[in-house]
Every structure is written in structure tokens, then in C-alpha cells.
Amino acid sequence: MELPKYCKKRKSKKEGVYYAHCPSAQMQKLLKISYKKFDNIKELRAYADDCVKRLKDSLRKDRNEVHVDPNTVRGLVHHYLSSSYYLKLKPNSKASYQELFKFGLDFVVRGSNKSFGEYPYRNIDRAYVDRLNVCVEQSASLHKVFHLNKVMRRVYNVGIKHEKINYNPFTMQELTPPKSGRLNTLWTTEYLNRFVQTADEIGYSSVGTIALFCFHLSQRPGDIRQLTSKNLKNGVLSFVQEKSVTCRGKSPVHLTFNLNQEPLTILLNRLNLKHLSGLCSESWSETPLIRYETTGRILTKYNSIHATQVVREASGLPKELQMRDFRATGATNLGLAGCSTNELMSVTGHKDPKTVQIYLRNAEEMRSNALAKLASKNSANHNTS
């Protein structure tokens, strides 16, 4: 019979055959237990199992971890997060994975009585994944469907390698990246105007205002929707980029924009419109600049996603268009207008020229503009001489 972990069979002339529990150094330190003898293997097994359970509970409490059922999808994700496949990812990738996991595990498929993360991972089949994809696309976007499937496929593959499961329902064989994916989706001025006009007509002026700010300032929606009265003084807007604070290894990025200057006066005028007054408690020390019509408070991330989807569908715009694409659109427009890399970085808040290049689209058009400017400059110099 195989002995439990940390247990040994011993024999001595004085005591004969006996069993001993030899705790690890970690057990001795955390549980304050020491070497112990047993005559009965049944008692030894019960004691050893109890020690292992107590050690796990102690380690979990020491790391402030919440108990996760290992048989659920959440448990499988928890196992993946402790694997080398996840630990070797870059900080930005880890942050993206965590955001997707939070969204996916808490997501409730229409008709289900519990969230995706609470299902036993062995019960997740292709039919369930298809229903999950349909519901995620309807409530969020096709981009979210693609990326959620991508990370869950990796989670299940690690489970297969560690012999926890032998089937991966997230094959992605039927899924292809959206035709207008994040790397080439841009908002045109026509799209923006139609979006803002529709937002005003159906009572979601708040997301229309966020769209205008993101478009003209090349900022993330998350930073714009959290602006309060303390960020705007005498027409000068100042704030700290949230991502620069939360991402490891990055120092806070402070940005300032004078909304009294053209073409940013449109943003200041937008904040003064009566239909943006909303509801607000006078006891608040910081009044939201952009208030959600339903609550009169700052829009949450999920309020913003829902409202954007409603306005986009009502205006008949392509579903690939996302609020996050305004940042790339703004940066591209600045590049097309002839801004240098340093000038772009001063607006977007990037500190690495390689990073700001990721947000630029229409490289071919920019290249043509640059050559045209060079030719024009050379021609002017030649005429002068």
C-alpha cells in the first residue's frame, strides 16, 4: 500500500514496525507540527491528509487568495495563471489577459443560471462555446469574442498538457479575426458625426461627448469618462493617464490641453450644453464632467460599452468600430497633418517612439505626404536660389 506524502515506514528492535509522519520545513514553520509516530496506518493517513489540507489553507491565507473550486472553469484559469506559460508573458499581455478573464468568467450566457466561470470545465462543450460567442458578440463585440476564445484556448491547452482534460472546445476553427480589426479600424469624420448626432437623439449624449474628446485628444475612453470638475480649470484640462499608473514599471503621465484654443473649443462648448447637466448630488466634492444619463454619475466601463453598442446600432455604423479606436484615429490624423514623432508623443502621452508607431494607421498615405512635403521644400529652395 502506497504511503501518503511525508510519511514513512520504519522498523526498530525496540518498537518493531511503525509508521511516521515527517513534516516538511514549510509545515513545521506554518503549522508548528513535528515528527510523529503511528502504529495504525489508517490513523496516519487521516493525520497526513489533514496536515496537507491545513498547509494549503495556510498558504492561501498567507497569499490572501480566495478559495477556487479546481473543477470549475475558474479553477482551470487559476491553474493556468500559476503556470510558466502565463508567468513568462510581458506585463501588458498579463494585464490584457486578466481583463479578458474577469469579463469572461463573470459572463452569464443567456438562459444559464450561473456564470461561465462557475461551470465545471469538463462540461464545457462546443455547443456551449457557440452560445457564449453569440452572447458576447451581442453584448460586447466581435473583437471580444475572438480574443476571449484565444486566451481560453490557451488555458485549455495547458490543462491538456498537464493531463487535467483531454478535449479543447475552444478550437477557433470557425473564428477568424474581424475584417476590420483593431490594427486597421479608423473612425472617419462622417462616422463620428453620425455617432454623436444619434447619441444626442436617443438620449446618450454622454458617450457622444466621450467620443468627441477621444477623437480630438487621442486619449483612451477610460481616462475621459473619469474626468471631474477638478480636472478642468479656466478651460484648461489636466489629468493623469490611468494606464501609466497601473502598468508596472511606468511612471504617471500628466497631460494638459487648453480647450480655449481651436479646434478644441468644440469640447468646451459640448460640456456647456444643457442636455449634459444630468443629475448630480450637491454633496459631491468632485462633479463629473461627463455624466451618465441614467444615474447622473460617472459612466462605468460597462455603462460605456452598453451605451456605445446601442448608439452604434441605432446609427447603422459597422460593429467593428470601437471607442478604443478613437485613440488610433486621433494619432493617425495628427501624423497625416505632419506632426513629428515627438509632437505625437506629447499628445498621446507615450514615452517610447516604438509604442506610438503602433497607433498610427495609413502608413502609405503618411509616406506620400512626407515625400510631397520634401519635394515642395526642395522646389522652394531651388526657386529662392
C-alpha positions in Angstrom: 0.0 0.0 0.0 1.4 3.4 -1.0 2.0 5.7 1.9 0.7 9.3 2.0 3.1 12.2 1.3 5.6 13.0 4.1 5.0 9.5 5.6 7.5 6.7 6.0 7.5 3.1 7.3 10.1 2.5 10.0 11.4 -0.6 11.9 13.3 -0.8 15.2 14.4 -3.6 17.5 12.7 -1.9 20.4 9.4 -0.8 18.8 9.1 -3.2 15.8 7.3 -1.9 12.7 5.7 1.5 12.9 4.8 4.5 10.7 6.0 8.0 11.0 4.9 11.4 9.7 7.9 13.5 8.7 6.5 17.1 8.1 8.3 19.4 5.6 10.1 22.5 6.7 7.1 24.6 5.5 4.7 22.5 7.6 6.9 22.9 10.6 7.1 26.6 10.2 3.4 27.4 9.4 1.6 24.6 11.2 4.0 24.2 14.1 4.0 20.4 13.9 6.9 18.0 14.3 7.8 14.3 13.7 5.0 11.9 14.9 4.8 8.1 15.2 1.7 5.9 14.4 1.0 2.3 14.9 -2.1 2.3 12.7 -1.7 3.3 9.0 -5.4 4.4 8.9 -4.7 7.0 11.6 -1.5 8.0 9.8 -3.4 8.6 6.6 -6.1 10.7 8.2 -3.5 12.8 10.0 -1.4 13.3 6.9 -4.4 14.3 4.8 -5.4 16.8 7.4 -1.9 18.3 7.5 -1.8 18.7 3.8 -5.2 20.4 3.8 -4.2 22.7 6.7 -1.0 23.6 4.8 -2.9 24.6 1.7 -5.3 26.7 3.7 -2.5 28.4 5.5 -0.6 29.2 2.2 -3.8 30.5 0.6 -4.5 32.7 3.6 -0.9 33.9 3.6 -1.2 35.0 0.0 -4.7 36.5 0.5 -6.1 34.1 -2.1 -9.8 33.3 -2.4 -10.7 29.6 -2.5 -11.4 28.5 -6.1 -13.1 25.2 -6.9 -10.4 23.4 -9.0 -13.1 21.6 -11.1 -14.6 24.7 -12.5 -13.5 26.9 -15.4 -12.4 29.5 -12.9 -10.3 26.8 -11.3 -8.8 25.8 -14.6 -7.9 29.5 -15.3 -6.4 29.7 -11.8 -4.2 26.7 -12.7 -3.1 28.5 -15.9 -2.2 31.7 -14.1 0.3 29.8 -11.9 1.9 28.0 -15.0 5.1 29.1 -16.7 3.1 29.8 -19.9 1.4 32.7 -18.2 4.3 33.8 -16.0 6.6 34.4 -19.0 4.2 36.9 -20.6 5.0 40.6 -20.6 3.3 42.8 -18.1 1.0 44.4 -20.7 -0.1 41.0 -22.0 -0.8 39.8 -18.5 -3.0 42.9 -17.9 -4.9 42.1 -21.1 -5.4 38.5 -20.1 -6.6 39.5 -16.6 -9.2 41.9 -18.1 -10.4 39.2 -20.5 -10.6 36.6 -17.7 -12.6 38.9 -15.5 -15.0 39.6 -18.3 -15.4 36.0 -19.4 -15.6 34.3 -16.1 -18.3 36.6 -14.8 -20.2 36.5 -18.0 -23.7 34.8 -17.9 -24.8 33.2 -21.1 -28.5 33.9 -21.8 -30.6 31.1 -20.4 -28.0 30.0 -17.9 -28.4 30.1 -14.1 -24.7 30.7 -13.4 -21.7 32.4 -14.8 -19.2 30.8 -17.3 -16.5 30.6 -14.6 -18.7 28.5 -12.3 -19.3 25.7 -14.8 -17.3 22.5 -14.4 -14.7 22.8 -17.1 -15.3 19.3 -18.3 -18.9 20.2 -19.1 -18.0 23.0 -21.5 -18.6 21.6 -25.0 -18.6 23.2 -28.4 -22.3 23.9 -28.3 -21.9 25.9 -25.1 -19.0 27.8 -26.6 -21.1 28.7 -29.7 -23.8 30.1 -27.4 -21.2 32.0 -25.4 -19.8 33.5 -28.6 -23.2 34.7 -29.8 -24.0 36.4 -26.4 -20.6 38.0 -26.1 -20.8 39.4 -29.6 -24.2 40.9 -28.9 -23.3 42.4 -25.5 -19.7 43.5 -26.4 -18.1 43.0 -29.8 -16.7 40.5 -32.3 -13.2 41.6 -31.1 -14.1 40.4 -27.6 -15.3 37.1 -28.9 -12.1 36.5 -30.9 -9.7 37.4 -28.0 -11.7 35.6 -25.3 -11.6 32.4 -27.4 -7.9 32.9 -28.0 -7.0 33.1 -24.3 -9.4 30.3 -23.3 -7.9 28.0 -26.0 -4.5 28.5 -24.3 -6.0 27.8 -20.9 -7.5 24.5 -22.1 -4.3 23.6 -23.9 -2.3 23.9 -20.7 -4.9 21.8 -19.0 -4.4 19.1 -21.6 -0.6 19.2 -21.3 -1.0 18.8 -17.5 -3.5 15.9 -18.1 -6.4 17.7 -16.4 -8.6 17.4 -19.5 -8.3 15.8 -23.0 -10.6 18.0 -25.0 -10.5 21.7 -26.0 -13.8 23.2 -27.1 -12.1 26.5 -28.0 -10.7 25.3 -31.3 -11.3 28.7 -33.1 -11.6 26.8 -36.4 -14.8 28.7 -37.2 -13.4 32.1 -36.0 -11.3 34.5 -37.9 -10.0 37.9 -36.9 -12.6 40.6 -37.6 -12.2 42.0 -41.1 -11.6 45.5 -39.8 -9.6 44.5 -36.8 -8.0 46.8 -34.2 -4.9 47.3 -36.3 -6.7 48.9 -39.2 -10.1 50.3 -37.9 -10.4 54.1 -38.1 -13.2 56.4 -37.4 -13.9 58.8 -40.2 -15.3 62.3 -39.5 -18.6 61.2 -41.1 -18.8 58.2 -38.8 -18.0 60.4 -35.8 -20.7 63.0 -36.7 -23.3 60.3 -37.2 -22.4 58.6 -33.9 -22.6 61.9 -31.9 -25.8 63.0 -33.6 -27.5 59.6 -32.9 -26.3 59.7 -29.3 -27.9 63.1 -28.8 -31.2 61.9 -30.4 -31.6 58.8 -28.4 -30.6 60.2 -25.0 -27.0 59.0 -24.7 -25.2 62.4 -25.2 -22.6 61.3 -22.6 -21.0 58.7 -24.9 -21.2 61.2 -27.8 -19.2 63.6 -25.7 -16.6 60.9 -24.8 -16.3 60.1 -28.5 -15.5 63.8 -29.3 -12.9 64.0 -26.6 -11.2 60.8 -27.6 -11.2 61.8 -31.3 -9.8 65.3 -30.7 -7.4 64.5 -27.9 -6.2 61.0 -29.0 -6.9 59.6 -25.5 -8.4 56.4 -24.0 -12.1 56.3 -23.2 -11.3 55.2 -19.7 -9.4 58.4 -18.9 -12.0 60.7 -20.5 -15.1 59.2 -18.8 -13.5 59.6 -15.3 -12.8 63.3 -15.6 -14.3 65.5 -12.9 -14.5 69.2 -12.2 -11.1 69.3 -10.6 -9.6 68.3 -14.0 -10.9 71.4 -15.7 -10.0 75.0 -14.6 -10.5 78.1 -16.8 -10.8 75.9 -19.9 -7.5 74.0 -19.2 -8.0 70.3 -18.9 -5.3 68.4 -16.9 -5.3 64.7 -15.9 -3.1 61.7 -15.3 -3.4 58.7 -17.7 -4.7 55.8 -15.6 -2.8 53.1 -17.5 0.5 54.9 -16.9 -0.1 54.4 -13.2 -1.4 50.8 -13.2 1.1 49.3 -15.6 4.2 48.0 -13.9 7.4 49.9 -14.5 5.8 53.1 -15.8 5.7 56.5 -14.2 2.5 58.6 -14.2 1.9 60.6 -17.4 0.4 64.1 -16.8 -1.3 65.7 -19.8 -2.7 69.2 -20.2 -4.9 70.6 -23.0 -6.1 74.2 -23.4 -9.7 73.8 -24.6 -9.9 77.5 -25.3 -7.9 77.0 -28.5 -9.2 75.9 -31.8 -10.2 73.2 -32.7 -10.7 72.1 -29.1 -13.3 74.8 -28.3 -15.9 72.3 -29.6 -15.1 70.2 -26.5 -15.6 73.1 -24.1 -18.9 74.1 -25.8 -20.0 70.5 -25.6 -19.6 70.5 -21.8 -21.7 73.6 -21.5 -24.7 72.1 -23.3 -27.9 71.9 -21.2 -28.7 68.3 -22.1 -25.4 67.2 -20.4 -26.4 68.7 -17.0 -27.7 65.3 -15.8 -28.3 64.5 -12.1 -25.8 65.4 -9.5 -25.7 65.4 -5.7 -24.6 68.8 -4.3 -22.7 67.0 -1.6 -20.2 65.7 -4.1 -16.9 67.5 -3.9 -16.0 66.5 -7.4 -18.7 66.9 -10.1 -18.4 64.5 -13.1 -17.7 66.4 -16.3 -19.5 63.8 -18.3 -22.5 62.3 -16.6 -24.3 59.1 -17.4 -27.9 59.9 -18.2 -29.3 57.0 -16.2 -27.6 57.8 -12.9 -26.1 61.3 -13.2 -22.8 59.8 -12.2 -19.5 58.9 -14.0 -20.1 56.2 -16.5 -18.6 52.8 -15.5 -16.8 50.8 -18.1 -19.8 48.5 -18.6 -22.2 51.5 -18.9 -20.0 52.9 -21.6 -19.7 49.6 -23.5 -23.5 49.2 -23.4 -24.3 52.7 -24.4 -21.8 52.7 -27.3 -23.3 49.5 -28.7 -26.8 50.9 -28.5 -25.7 54.2 -30.3 -23.6 52.3 -32.9 -26.5 50.0 -33.8 -29.0 52.9 -33.9 -26.7 54.9 -36.2 -26.1 51.9 -38.5 -22.3 52.0 -38.1 -20.1 49.0 -38.6 -20.0 46.9 -35.5 -16.2 46.6 -35.7 -15.9 50.3 -34.7 -14.9 50.6 -31.0 -14.4 53.5 -28.7 -10.8 52.5 -28.2 -10.2 53.0 -31.9 -10.5 56.8 -31.4 -7.1 56.9 -29.9 -5.5 55.4 -33.0 -7.7 57.6 -35.2 -6.6 60.8 -33.5 -2.9 59.7 -33.6 -3.2 58.9 -37.3 -4.9 62.3 -38.1 -2.0 64.1 -36.3 0.5 62.1 -38.3 -1.3 62.9 -41.6 -1.3 66.6 -40.5 2.5 66.5 -40.4 3.2 66.1 -36.7 6.6 64.7 -35.8 7.0 61.7 -33.5 7.9 63.9 -30.5 4.8 66.1 -31.2 2.7 62.9 -31.3 4.1 61.6 -28.1 3.4 64.9 -26.3 -0.3 64.4 -27.2 -0.7 60.7 -26.7 1.5 60.5 -23.6 3.8 57.8 -24.9 7.4 57.7 -23.8 8.7 55.3 -26.4 8.7 56.2 -30.1 8.2 52.5 -31.0 4.9 52.4 -29.0 3.4 55.4 -30.6 4.0 53.9 -34.0 1.6 51.0 -33.1 -1.2 53.6 -33.0 -0.5 55.0 -36.5 -2.5 53.8 -39.5 -2.4 54.6 -43.2 1.4 54.5 -43.2 1.4 54.6 -47.0 -0.5 57.9 -47.1 1.8 59.4 -44.5 4.8 58.3 -46.5 3.3 60.0 -49.6 2.6 63.2 -47.6 6.2 63.2 -46.3 7.6 62.9 -49.8 5.3 65.6 -51.1 6.5 68.0 -48.4 10.1 67.2 -49.1 9.6 67.8 -52.8 7.8 71.1 -52.1 10.6 72.2 -49.8 13.3 71.4 -52.3 11.3 73.2 -55.0 11.0 76.3 -52.8 14.7 76.3 -52.0 15.5 76.0 -55.7 13.3 78.9 -56.7 14.9 81.0 -54.0 18.4 80.3 -55.2 
